[in-house]
Amino acid sequence: MDSAASLRSQSPTKPTFACVRCSERKVKCDKQNPCSSCVRHNVQCIFRPPKPSRRKQRFLKDVLVDEQLKRYEALLREKGIDPNQVKGTSEPKLYPKSSSKVPETVWQLPTPVSTVSGPQTTIFKPQVLHGQGGTKLVDNSLWSRVLEEIYDAEDAPEEDSADDDESDNGASYDDFAYVLGWKTPVSAFSHPPAGHIHQLWQTFIENVNPLSKLVHVPSLQPAIEKAINNIEHIPRGFEALMYAIYSMAVLSLTDDECNELLGETRTILLPRYVAATKAALSRARFMSSTSIVVLQALVLHILSIRDAGEPRAVWSLTGAAIRIAEGIGLRLDGTLLGLSPFETEIHRRIWWQLRMHDFRAAELSGQAKFRNFDLDETTPKQPANVNDSDLYPAMPYAAIESTKPTEMIWIMFRSDLSSFAATQKVKMQKLGKAMATSEEYVAMDDLQIKDGFIKKLEDMLETKYLRFCDPTQPLQLMTSISIRAAINLVSFLAHHPRRWAHLDQVPPAEQQLVWNIVLQLLEQYNMIQTLPQIRRFGWSIPYFIQWHAVIHVLDTLRANPLHPDGVKAWRLIDALYENNSETLLGINRPIFVAVGNLCLRAYSARIAALTKEARYPSDPPAYITKLREQREAAKARREVLPVRGKVQEALNSETILTKSDTDATLPDTSPESVEALGAAQPQQHPAAKRPLNPVQSSARTGDDTYWLSDALDNGFVIDGAEDMMNLDTDAILAQDNWLDTSNDEVIDWAQWDAWLSNINPVRPNVEGGSG
């Protein structure tokens, strides 16, 4: 403290501007010499006078331009050329240059050639503004008016931010930590040792990068090395990217692999690095960031949580990422914005990865898959079929695309699938056929049109990919298997069992076709997750499992326990559960629980059929035992819910009557009366007090009921903080008889759609209600 006071006494003159460190960190400076922030962090405090004002710089620049223009005109006259007679010239439009370390440049879309004569009108064109903080797309005339008034870092008014310690701890109001659910202090997280960082980075390059291509490895490698050597001084956005890389690397490993490489299991490391990524993104203020690095970190974070996250939350966070990308300018092709070839390619990769992820996230949330996917002349083009080694930041021209497979083959294949779907959607609309979404494609009755669509898709994929794929190359083998799985998936959707009213009305050939397709799909999932050459890519499979195909296989085995392909089908079901145990044995999603119920019923039917024929089955697999244990635990939990619900209802009634000062007699809430109340009325799950039909518009959550219903008048209040989804999941666990259908009837696909979309998973008329 004494040293700080003595330092201040040597410089009595108080500066009128912030010190360099506070200015760079964008925190408030007390303008002492040295300032309190620099003293607290024990760093040198430097004050530099600000550069000349923008207005003075502009004036000096205009004078210089006028002098140069007069000189050029004089030179033209010396050659006998009158400058006023030169055609095709126009006054240059000047934009202020930034005096910050990173030059600020304004680009405009090309001006269309107008063929209309008459007075000229001002047409606004989107502009990209590059600055020290990142890239901003300005796409309306209001903001174009203030482009010339944008200051650089030194000239801008200082942010009235909180003290830098508070900022470091993520306590400011604009870090949007609540979006990610981050509550742990930043100090609780630390980077792994340098050796582990190298292992995680290499794992990311081998297992994750080929399927994401969100980063450019050759240019990112030196930055990673620099960060490792100075781990305490990493920019916030880059730190978020590093933690996201750790998360994805751990996600791609098994427990044993994590233990061998990093000394801890996957179940410990993955939550740790996911939480650290959330904290780092919040510190980087990701919601208002214009940094490509922060966007890359956010997209990788979404990929790391998509399997375990609640589908609607993942879809909403993906929507936020798309908005951030649009604000940076990714929704327009970089060539229209004057970006460099390198930036243009990186933008295309991120944009297409985001949109392709958004399709699946929407589907798992009960939304249409391709509803808002239109391609026009401004849409970013598909990523180029080039290797990362063909790209570098200073490249003057776009790389020449290869006609053979490159390390981009997986991304190219997926983006071609999306483009093909968008193109066919436009063609169908021109023919008057409604096919705006994948759901409408399934519902289309014209099998000839759908089979024609499949044939075109198969021809395109065969021509562009399959004939070039080398099965000795892991990524190409992965792509070739996935291409065949994609064709099977589209074929399954075209011939979806939901088209069947009664099984006895379905031709045997059609039933066998669908059966063969779904078995092939399960085989392809198993190949990707078990073949040694491509097992490292198996982390991507759980999110894309076609649940309707799994449901059809299990329901067929339930209805026909001794199916000729039963042994093969059960082997594939066993493999599916073993390879995806974390997902399929979870009880946090209705679809996982409902599929588990159906699996148990199919297994029980098979055991009964085998026993009847005196064929004694082997011991049940471990996943069957686990599924049974989960349901027994759910039934035990539900036994205590009705009485607890009656107690809460009685207490709520007493509270309401007391607050309203009514003269009515208060209910007896003694244990004896509560017990009598429970005995006098049928026991019901608390969820039964609200509408249970998932298709009814009146079905509400506890919060909506509190607001909209007359429950308060009736003395019943649903606690909005109560986890209704968990209660509903317990209802599915405990009521496996919901799945009962006779063997000549088809299953209720609408109910499965509701479970798949996490929409009011409790089936109507299960507990105490009448149809």
MOQUIDA-V980972 format. One record per backbone hydrogen bond with DSSP energy under -1.0 kcal/mol. NH is the residue of the N-H (numbers start at 1). CO is the residue of the C=O. E is the energy in kcal/mol with one decimal. If there is no record, write none. Layout:
NH&CO&E ; NH&CO&E
This chain:
5&1&-2.3 ; 6&2&-2.5 ; 7&3&-2.2 ; 8&4&-2.0 ; 9&5&-2.1 ; 10&6&-1.1 ; 11&8&-1.2 ; 20&46&-2.9 ; 23&19&-2.2 ; 24&20&-2.4 ; 25&21&-2.3 ; 27&22&-2.1 ; 39&35&-2.0 ; 40&36&-2.5 ; 41&37&-1.8 ; 43&38&-2.3 ; 57&53&-2.3 ; 58&54&-2.6 ; 59&55&-2.1 ; 60&56&-2.4 ; 61&57&-2.3 ; 62&58&-2.5 ; 63&59&-2.2 ; 64&60&-2.1 ; 65&61&-2.6 ; 66&62&-2.5 ; 67&63&-2.2 ; 68&64&-2.3 ; 69&65&-2.7 ; 70&66&-2.4 ; 71&67&-1.9 ; 72&68&-2.4 ; 73&69&-2.3 ; 74&70&-2.1 ; 75&71&-2.2 ; 76&72&-2.1 ; 77&73&-2.2 ; 78&74&-2.0 ; 79&75&-1.1 ; 80&77&-1.7 ; 81&76&-2.7 ; 85&82&-1.9 ; 107&128&-1.5 ; 109&126&-1.2 ; 127&138&-2.5 ; 128&107&-1.2 ; 129&136&-3.3 ; 130&105&-1.6 ; 131&134&-2.6 ; 135&290&-2.6 ; 136&129&-2.4 ; 137&327&-2.9 ; 138&127&-3.5 ; 144&140&-1.4 ; 145&141&-1.1 ; 149&146&-1.1 ; 150&147&-1.5 ; 156&152&-1.9 ; 161&159&-1.8 ; 167&163&-2.2 ; 168&164&-2.7 ; 169&165&-1.5 ; 170&167&-1.6 ; 171&166&-2.1 ; 179&176&-1.3 ; 181&177&-1.1 ; 182&177&-1.8 ; 188&185&-1.8 ; 189&186&-2.2 ; 197&193&-2.3 ; 198&194&-2.2 ; 199&195&-1.8 ; 200&196&-2.9 ; 201&197&-2.7 ; 202&198&-2.4 ; 203&199&-2.3 ; 204&200&-2.4 ; 205&201&-2.3 ; 206&202&-2.0 ; 207&203&-3.0 ; 208&204&-1.5 ; 209&204&-3.0 ; 211&208&-1.5 ; 212&209&-1.0 ; 213&209&-2.1 ; 220&216&-1.8 ; 221&217&-2.5 ; 224&220&-2.3 ; 225&221&-2.2 ; 226&222&-2.5 ; 227&223&-2.2 ; 228&224&-2.4 ; 229&225&-1.8 ; 233&230&-1.9 ; 239&235&-2.3 ; 240&236&-2.0 ; 241&237&-1.8 ; 242&238&-2.2 ; 243&239&-2.3 ; 244&240&-2.2 ; 245&241&-2.1 ; 246&242&-2.3 ; 247&243&-2.4 ; 248&244&-2.3 ; 249&245&-2.4 ; 250&246&-2.5 ; 251&247&-2.4 ; 252&248&-1.5 ; 253&250&-1.6 ; 258&254&-2.5 ; 259&255&-2.4 ; 260&256&-2.2 ; 261&257&-2.5 ; 262&258&-3.1 ; 263&259&-1.1 ; 269&265&-2.4 ; 270&266&-2.6 ; 272&268&-1.1 ; 273&269&-2.5 ; 274&270&-2.4 ; 275&271&-2.2 ; 276&272&-2.0 ; 277&273&-2.1 ; 278&274&-2.1 ; 279&275&-2.2 ; 280&276&-2.5 ; 281&277&-2.8 ; 282&278&-2.2 ; 283&279&-2.2 ; 284&280&-1.9 ; 285&282&-1.3 ; 286&281&-1.7 ; 288&285&-1.4 ; 295&291&-1.8 ; 296&292&-2.6 ; 297&293&-2.2 ; 298&294&-2.4 ; 299&295&-2.5 ; 300&296&-2.3 ; 301&297&-2.2 ; 302&298&-2.3 ; 303&299&-2.1 ; 304&300&-1.7 ; 305&301&-1.2 ; 306&302&-1.0 ; 309&305&-2.9 ; 314&310&-2.2 ; 315&311&-2.6 ; 316&312&-2.4 ; 317&313&-2.5 ; 318&314&-2.2 ; 319&315&-2.0 ; 320&316&-1.9 ; 321&317&-2.2 ; 322&318&-2.2 ; 323&319&-2.1 ; 324&320&-2.4 ; 325&321&-2.5 ; 326&322&-2.5 ; 327&323&-2.3 ; 328&324&-1.4 ; 329&325&-1.1 ; 330&325&-2.6 ; 332&329&-1.2 ; 333&378&-1.8 ; 336&333&-1.4 ; 339&334&-2.3 ; 344&340&-2.8 ; 345&341&-1.9 ; 346&342&-2.2 ; 347&343&-2.7 ; 348&344&-2.1 ; 349&345&-2.2 ; 350&346&-2.2 ; 351&347&-2.6 ; 352&348&-2.5 ; 353&349&-2.0 ; 354&350&-2.3 ; 355&351&-2.5 ; 356&352&-2.4 ; 357&353&-2.0 ; 358&354&-2.2 ; 359&355&-1.6 ; 360&356&-1.2 ; 361&357&-2.5 ; 362&358&-2.5 ; 363&359&-2.0 ; 364&360&-2.4 ; 366&363&-1.4 ; 367&362&-3.0 ; 373&370&-1.1 ; 386&384&-1.9 ; 390&387&-1.7 ; 391&388&-1.7 ; 395&392&-2.2 ; 402&385&-2.4 ; 409&406&-1.6 ; 412&408&-2.8 ; 413&409&-2.4 ; 414&410&-2.1 ; 415&411&-2.5 ; 416&412&-2.3 ; 417&413&-1.8 ; 418&414&-1.9 ; 419&415&-2.5 ; 420&416&-2.6 ; 421&417&-2.1 ; 422&418&-2.3 ; 423&419&-2.5 ; 424&420&-2.5 ; 425&421&-2.0 ; 426&422&-1.7 ; 427&423&-2.0 ; 428&424&-2.6 ; 429&425&-2.0 ; 430&426&-1.9 ; 431&427&-1.4 ; 432&429&-1.1 ; 433&428&-3.2 ; 441&437&-1.4 ; 442&438&-1.9 ; 443&439&-2.0 ; 447&445&-1.4 ; 450&446&-1.7 ; 451&447&-3.0 ; 452&448&-1.9 ; 453&449&-2.1 ; 454&450&-2.2 ; 455&451&-2.2 ; 456&452&-2.2 ; 457&453&-2.2 ; 458&454&-2.8 ; 459&455&-2.4 ; 460&456&-2.4 ; 461&457&-2.5 ; 462&458&-2.3 ; 463&459&-2.5 ; 464&460&-2.4 ; 465&461&-2.1 ; 466&461&-2.1 ; 467&462&-1.7 ; 468&465&-2.0 ; 469&465&-1.4 ; 473&470&-2.2 ; 477&473&-2.6 ; 478&474&-2.7 ; 479&475&-2.2 ; 480&476&-2.5 ; 481&477&-2.3 ; 482&478&-2.2 ; 483&479&-2.4 ; 484&480&-1.8 ; 485&481&-2.0 ; 486&482&-2.4 ; 487&483&-2.1 ; 488&484&-2.2 ; 489&485&-2.4 ; 490&486&-2.4 ; 491&487&-2.2 ; 492&488&-2.6 ; 493&489&-2.4 ; 494&490&-1.9 ; 495&491&-1.9 ; 499&496&-2.0 ; 500&497&-2.2 ; 503&744&-1.2 ; 505&502&-1.6 ; 506&503&-1.5 ; 511&507&-2.0 ; 512&508&-2.7 ; 513&509&-2.1 ; 514&510&-2.2 ; 515&511&-2.2 ; 516&512&-2.6 ; 517&513&-2.0 ; 518&514&-2.3 ; 519&515&-2.0 ; 520&516&-2.0 ; 521&517&-2.1 ; 522&518&-2.1 ; 523&519&-2.2 ; 524&520&-2.3 ; 525&521&-2.3 ; 526&522&-2.1 ; 527&523&-2.3 ; 528&524&-2.0 ; 529&525&-1.6 ; 530&526&-1.2 ; 531&527&-2.6 ; 535&531&-1.3 ; 537&534&-2.1 ; 538&535&-1.8 ; 540&537&-1.7 ; 541&538&-1.6 ; 544&541&-2.0 ; 545&542&-1.0 ; 547&545&-1.2 ; 550&546&-1.6 ; 551&547&-2.8 ; 552&548&-2.2 ; 553&549&-2.0 ; 554&550&-2.4 ; 555&551&-2.7 ; 556&552&-2.1 ; 557&553&-2.2 ; 558&554&-2.0 ; 559&555&-2.4 ; 560&556&-2.4 ; 563&560&-1.5 ; 566&563&-2.7 ; 569&565&-2.8 ; 570&566&-2.8 ; 571&567&-1.9 ; 572&568&-1.8 ; 573&569&-2.2 ; 574&570&-2.7 ; 575&571&-2.0 ; 576&572&-2.3 ; 577&573&-2.3 ; 578&574&-2.4 ; 579&575&-2.7 ; 580&576&-1.2 ; 584&580&-2.9 ; 585&581&-2.0 ; 586&583&-1.4 ; 593&589&-1.7 ; 594&590&-2.9 ; 595&591&-2.4 ; 596&592&-1.9 ; 597&593&-2.2 ; 598&594&-2.3 ; 599&595&-2.5 ; 600&596&-2.2 ; 601&597&-2.1 ; 602&598&-2.4 ; 603&599&-2.5 ; 604&600&-2.7 ; 605&601&-2.2 ; 606&602&-1.9 ; 607&603&-2.5 ; 608&604&-2.4 ; 609&605&-2.1 ; 610&606&-2.7 ; 611&607&-2.5 ; 612&608&-2.0 ; 613&609&-1.2 ; 614&611&-1.7 ; 615&610&-3.2 ; 625&621&-1.7 ; 626&622&-2.2 ; 627&623&-2.5 ; 628&624&-2.2 ; 629&625&-2.2 ; 630&626&-2.2 ; 631&627&-1.6 ; 632&628&-2.2 ; 633&629&-2.2 ; 634&630&-1.9 ; 635&631&-2.2 ; 636&632&-1.9 ; 637&633&-2.0 ; 638&634&-2.1 ; 639&635&-1.1 ; 644&640&-1.5 ; 645&641&-2.6 ; 646&642&-2.1 ; 647&643&-2.3 ; 648&644&-2.2 ; 649&645&-2.3 ; 650&646&-2.6 ; 651&647&-2.4 ; 652&648&-2.5 ; 653&649&-2.3 ; 654&650&-2.2 ; 655&651&-2.3 ; 656&652&-2.5 ; 657&653&-2.4 ; 658&654&-2.2 ; 659&655&-2.3 ; 660&656&-1.7 ; 661&658&-1.3 ; 662&657&-1.6 ; 674&670&-2.4 ; 675&671&-2.4 ; 676&672&-2.2 ; 677&673&-2.5 ; 678&674&-2.3 ; 679&675&-1.7 ; 680&676&-2.1 ; 681&677&-1.3 ; 688&685&-2.7 ; 689&686&-1.7 ; 690&687&-1.5 ; 696&693&-1.6 ; 699&696&-1.2 ; 705&701&-2.5 ; 706&702&-2.2 ; 707&703&-1.5 ; 708&704&-3.4 ; 709&705&-1.6 ; 714&710&-1.1 ; 715&712&-1.2 ; 716&711&-2.7 ; 722&719&-1.6 ; 724&722&-1.6 ; 727&723&-1.5 ; 728&724&-2.6 ; 729&725&-2.3 ; 730&726&-2.2 ; 731&727&-1.8 ; 732&728&-1.8 ; 733&729&-2.5 ; 734&730&-2.3 ; 738&735&-1.5 ; 739&736&-1.4 ; 740&737&-1.5 ; 745&742&-1.8 ; 749&747&-1.4 ; 752&748&-1.6 ; 753&749&-2.4 ; 754&750&-1.8 ; 755&751&-2.1 ; 756&752&-2.8 ; 757&753&-1.7 ; 758&755&-1.2 ; 759&754&-2.6
